Amino acid sequence: MEMNEVQAIDCSLQPHYTNGEMMKHHFKFTEFQTMSKTTFAGVMKRMQLKPGEEWKVAGGMCKSSLEEVLAEMDQVAVEKVVMCAQKIWSQRDHALMVDYKIEVVADIVKKARGKVVGAASYNPFRIQESLEEITAAVKEHGFKYVWFHPISFGMRPDDRRCYPLYAKCLELGIPVGMQVGHSAETLTSEPGHPMTVDNVAIEFPELKIVLTHTGYPWIDEWCSMIWRHPNVFGMLNAYFPSAYEPATLKFINSARGRDKVVSGSHAYGIARWKKEFLDLPITDEAKKKILRDNALKVFGL
């Protein structure tokens, strides 16, 4: 399949992809600093980065402006990206180490001429404030999704503090996504086990739930959740497609998986993400569904 044969939807892009220097703030926190020495150790060495330049392991993959991002999208036939105003908690420093405001994403959405779809986030330590922000994001700015990071807050998705979010998303008619699997940052892994979403899917059967980050290392459990529950979907992001596990490829190429999974670059490079995805040893039918058709269905685009 050629690059321009399918107008893809990148379902995982962060605001810092429009300006890599935004990452400087995140790398002030212990979890990001540690990640640069472990998960991104090879990148650090290859780029010959010095102390204080750790942010470049991620920021260096980004562009310097929204216009550059839009040009890249046009070049590789990516019609839309879903961009999230993320909130991620530092367990070590007890503060939000990532806290993109909805106004920042709303401004990007406005300037992107229909190419960026806004997504809000959730802080379970500030429930009422978060719900008000999500409502405003959807009703005032047209956001179509909420993604949150229960792992960093040290709580399972079926924790009672997350349930107001699910009720709100159901009320607003939008899907909710969450990271499952372990985290690249040094954060508690147990809350990221995919099966922790089982109760949520059972108790909110009409709510569309997106399990992001491939579920690694619990790939079989991730697959199980997706095919068992009608409204549970998976997202392939935070890993380059060339690094997908054999079990992941088998699932997304099967009748059980190809209709239930979406994908995204996760700000690691839109062009590289799409090229590597098209190079995967799966059918063209699966590629088209995962790169575009399923996203249209999940996000109501």
C-alpha positions as CSV (number, residue, x, y, z in Angstrom):
1,M,0.0,0.0,0.0
2,E,1.4,3.4,-1.0
3,M,1.6,6.4,1.4
4,N,-1.3,8.3,-0.2
5,E,-3.7,5.4,-0.7
6,V,-5.4,6.1,2.6
7,Q,-6.1,9.4,4.3
8,A,-5.0,8.4,7.8
9,I,-6.3,9.6,11.2
10,D,-3.4,10.0,13.8
11,C,-5.3,9.3,17.0
12,S,-2.5,10.2,19.4
13,L,-0.7,13.6,19.1
14,Q,0.4,15.9,21.9
15,P,0.6,19.7,21.8
16,H,4.3,19.6,22.2
17,Y,4.6,18.2,18.6
18,T,4.0,21.8,17.5
19,N,6.9,23.0,19.6
20,G,9.4,20.5,21.0
21,E,10.7,22.9,23.6
22,M,7.4,22.4,25.6
23,M,9.1,19.2,26.8
24,K,11.6,21.1,28.9
25,H,9.0,21.5,31.7
26,H,8.2,17.7,31.8
27,F,11.9,16.7,32.1
28,K,12.2,18.8,35.3
29,F,10.4,15.9,37.0
30,T,12.1,12.8,38.4
31,E,10.0,10.3,36.3
32,F,10.9,11.9,33.0
33,Q,14.6,12.3,34.0
34,T,14.8,8.6,34.9
35,M,13.0,7.7,31.6
36,S,15.7,9.5,29.7
37,K,18.3,7.2,31.3
38,T,16.4,3.9,30.8
39,T,13.7,3.8,28.0
40,F,15.5,6.5,25.9
41,A,19.1,5.6,26.9
42,G,20.0,4.7,23.3
43,V,18.6,7.9,22.0
44,M,20.5,9.9,24.6
45,K,23.7,8.2,23.5
46,R,23.1,8.5,19.8
47,M,22.2,12.2,20.1
48,Q,25.2,12.8,22.4
49,L,23.0,14.8,24.8
50,K,24.4,16.4,27.9
51,P,22.9,16.9,31.4
52,G,20.1,19.4,31.0
53,E,19.3,18.3,27.5
54,E,17.3,15.2,28.4
55,W,14.1,16.9,27.0
56,K,15.5,16.5,23.5
57,V,15.0,12.7,23.5
58,A,11.3,13.4,23.0
59,G,11.3,17.1,22.0
60,G,13.8,16.4,19.3
61,M,11.3,14.3,17.4
62,C,8.8,17.3,17.3
63,K,8.3,20.2,14.9
64,S,8.8,23.9,15.7
65,S,5.4,25.1,14.6
66,L,1.8,24.1,13.8
67,E,2.4,25.0,10.2
68,E,5.2,22.5,10.0
69,V,2.9,19.8,11.4
70,L,0.2,20.6,8.9
71,A,2.7,20.5,6.1
72,E,3.9,17.1,7.2
73,M,0.3,15.9,7.4
74,D,-0.3,17.0,3.9
75,Q,2.9,15.4,2.6
76,V,2.1,11.9,4.0
77,A,-1.7,12.0,3.6
78,V,-2.8,12.3,7.2
79,E,-6.2,14.0,7.2
80,K,-6.7,14.6,10.9
81,V,-4.9,14.2,14.3
82,V,-6.4,13.8,17.7
83,M,-4.6,16.1,20.2
84,C,-5.0,15.8,23.9
85,A,-4.6,18.4,26.7
86,Q,-2.9,15.9,28.8
87,K,-2.7,15.7,32.6
88,I,0.0,13.4,34.1
89,W,0.9,13.2,37.8
90,S,4.3,12.9,39.3
91,Q,4.2,10.4,42.1
92,R,7.6,11.5,43.3
93,D,7.1,15.3,43.3
94,H,3.3,15.3,44.0
95,A,2.4,17.7,41.2
96,L,1.2,17.6,37.6
97,M,4.3,17.1,35.5
98,V,2.2,17.4,32.4
99,D,-0.7,19.8,32.4
100,Y,-1.7,21.1,29.0
101,K,-4.6,23.5,29.2
102,I,-7.7,23.1,27.0
103,E,-7.2,26.7,25.8
104,V,-3.9,25.7,24.3
105,V,-5.4,22.8,22.4
106,A,-8.5,24.8,21.5
107,D,-6.2,27.5,20.0
108,I,-4.4,24.9,17.9
109,V,-7.7,23.4,16.8
110,K,-8.9,26.8,15.7
111,K,-5.8,27.5,13.7
112,A,-5.6,24.0,12.1
113,R,-8.5,24.5,9.7
114,G,-10.3,21.3,10.7
115,K,-7.2,19.1,10.8
116,V,-6.9,18.8,14.6
117,V,-9.5,17.2,16.8
118,G,-9.4,18.3,20.4
119,A,-9.3,16.0,23.5
120,A,-9.5,16.8,27.2
121,S,-8.0,15.1,30.1
122,Y,-8.9,14.3,33.8
123,N,-7.4,14.8,37.2
124,P,-9.1,12.4,39.7
125,F,-7.7,14.5,42.5
126,R,-9.7,17.5,41.3
127,I,-13.0,15.8,40.2
128,Q,-15.4,18.7,40.0
129,E,-12.9,21.1,38.4
130,S,-12.0,18.4,35.8
131,L,-15.6,17.7,35.0
132,E,-16.3,21.4,34.5
133,E,-13.3,21.7,32.2
134,I,-14.3,18.7,30.2
135,T,-17.8,20.0,29.7
136,A,-16.5,23.4,28.5
137,A,-14.0,21.6,26.2
138,V,-16.8,19.7,24.5
139,K,-19.6,22.3,24.5
140,E,-17.5,25.4,23.8
141,H,-14.6,24.1,21.8
142,G,-16.0,21.0,20.1
143,F,-13.6,18.5,21.7
144,K,-14.6,14.9,20.9
145,Y,-12.6,12.7,23.4
146,V,-11.1,12.5,26.9
147,W,-7.9,10.7,27.5
148,F,-6.5,10.2,31.0
149,H,-3.6,8.6,32.8
150,P,-4.8,6.7,35.8
151,I,-1.3,5.0,36.2
152,S,0.4,8.2,37.2
153,F,-2.3,9.0,39.8
154,G,-1.6,5.5,41.3
155,M,-5.2,4.3,40.8
156,R,-6.9,1.6,38.7
157,P,-9.4,2.7,36.1
158,D,-12.1,1.1,38.3
159,D,-11.3,3.3,41.2
160,R,-14.4,5.2,42.5
161,R,-12.7,8.5,41.7
162,C,-12.7,7.7,38.0
163,Y,-16.4,6.9,37.8
164,P,-17.6,10.5,37.6
165,L,-15.5,10.8,34.4
166,Y,-17.2,7.9,32.8
167,A,-20.7,9.2,33.7
168,K,-19.7,12.6,32.2
169,C,-18.4,11.1,29.0
170,L,-21.5,9.1,28.6
171,E,-23.6,12.2,29.2
172,L,-21.6,14.2,26.6
173,G,-21.6,11.3,24.1
174,I,-17.9,11.1,23.7
175,P,-15.4,8.2,24.1
176,V,-12.9,7.9,27.0
177,G,-9.4,6.6,26.7
178,M,-6.7,5.6,29.2
179,Q,-3.2,4.2,29.1
180,V,-2.9,0.5,29.9
181,G,0.2,-1.5,30.1
182,H,3.3,-0.2,32.0
183,S,4.5,3.3,31.7
184,A,7.8,4.4,30.2
185,E,8.2,6.7,33.2
186,T,9.0,5.1,36.6
187,L,5.4,4.9,37.7
188,T,3.4,2.2,39.5
189,S,2.6,-0.4,36.9
190,E,-0.2,-2.5,38.5
191,P,-3.0,0.1,37.8
192,G,-2.1,-0.3,34.1
193,H,-3.1,-3.9,33.8
194,P,-5.8,-4.0,31.0
195,M,-8.1,-6.3,33.0
196,T,-8.6,-3.4,35.5
197,V,-11.0,-1.9,32.9
198,D,-13.2,-5.0,33.0
199,N,-15.6,-3.7,35.6
200,V,-15.8,-0.3,33.9
201,A,-16.8,-1.9,30.6
202,I,-19.4,-4.0,32.3
203,E,-20.9,-1.2,34.3
204,F,-20.9,1.3,31.4
205,P,-21.8,-0.9,28.5
206,E,-22.8,2.1,26.2
207,L,-19.5,4.0,26.9
208,K,-16.8,3.8,24.2
209,I,-13.5,3.0,26.0
210,V,-10.1,3.2,24.2
211,L,-7.2,1.3,25.8
212,T,-4.1,3.0,24.6
213,H,-0.3,2.2,24.5
214,T,-0.8,-1.4,23.2
215,G,-1.2,-2.9,26.7
216,Y,2.4,-4.0,26.7
217,P,3.6,-6.2,28.5
218,W,0.0,-7.6,29.0
219,I,-0.8,-7.9,25.3
220,D,-3.0,-10.9,25.5
221,E,-5.1,-9.3,28.2
222,W,-5.3,-6.1,26.1
223,C,-6.6,-8.2,23.1
224,S,-9.0,-10.0,25.4
225,M,-10.6,-6.8,26.7
226,I,-11.0,-5.5,23.1
227,W,-12.7,-8.5,21.6
228,R,-14.8,-9.4,24.7
229,H,-16.5,-6.0,25.1
230,P,-18.4,-4.5,22.2
231,N,-17.5,-0.9,23.1
232,V,-13.9,-1.4,24.1
233,F,-11.3,-0.4,21.5
234,G,-7.5,-0.5,21.4
235,M,-5.0,2.1,20.3
236,L,-1.5,1.4,18.9
237,N,0.6,4.3,20.1
238,A,3.7,5.2,22.1
239,Y,5.6,2.4,20.2
240,F,7.0,2.6,16.7
241,P,5.1,0.1,14.5
242,S,8.4,-1.6,13.7
243,A,8.5,-2.6,17.3
244,Y,5.1,-4.2,17.6
245,E,5.1,-7.6,19.2
246,P,4.1,-10.7,17.1
247,A,1.0,-11.2,19.3
248,T,-0.1,-7.6,18.5
249,L,0.3,-8.1,14.8
250,K,-1.6,-11.4,14.8
251,F,-4.5,-9.7,16.6
252,I,-4.8,-6.6,14.5
253,N,-4.6,-8.8,11.3
254,S,-7.4,-11.0,12.5
255,A,-11.2,-10.7,12.3
256,R,-11.3,-10.2,16.0
257,G,-8.9,-7.2,16.0
258,R,-8.9,-5.3,12.8
259,D,-12.3,-3.7,13.4
260,K,-11.5,-2.7,17.0
261,V,-8.1,-0.9,16.9
262,V,-6.9,2.6,16.0
263,S,-3.4,4.0,15.8
264,G,-1.3,7.1,16.4
265,S,2.2,8.6,16.2
266,H,2.3,9.8,19.8
267,A,4.4,12.7,18.7
268,Y,7.3,10.5,17.7
269,G,7.0,11.6,14.0
270,I,3.9,11.5,11.9
271,A,5.7,10.5,8.7
272,R,7.8,7.7,10.3
273,W,4.7,6.4,12.1
274,K,2.6,6.1,8.9
275,K,5.5,4.7,6.8
276,E,6.3,2.0,9.4
277,F,2.6,1.1,9.8
278,L,2.2,0.7,6.0
279,D,5.3,-1.6,6.1
280,L,3.7,-4.0,8.6
281,P,3.1,-7.6,7.4
282,I,-0.7,-7.3,7.7
283,T,-3.4,-7.1,5.0
284,D,-4.3,-3.8,3.2
285,E,-7.8,-4.2,4.6
286,A,-6.5,-4.2,8.2
287,K,-4.2,-1.2,7.4
288,K,-7.1,0.9,6.0
289,K,-9.4,0.1,8.9
290,I,-6.8,0.8,11.6
291,L,-5.4,3.9,9.9
292,R,-8.7,5.5,9.1
293,D,-12.1,3.7,9.2
294,N,-12.1,2.7,12.9
295,A,-11.1,6.2,14.0
296,L,-14.0,7.7,12.2
297,K,-16.3,5.3,14.0
298,V,-14.7,5.6,17.5
299,F,-14.5,9.4,17.5
300,G,-17.6,10.2,15.5
301,L,-15.6,12.2,12.9
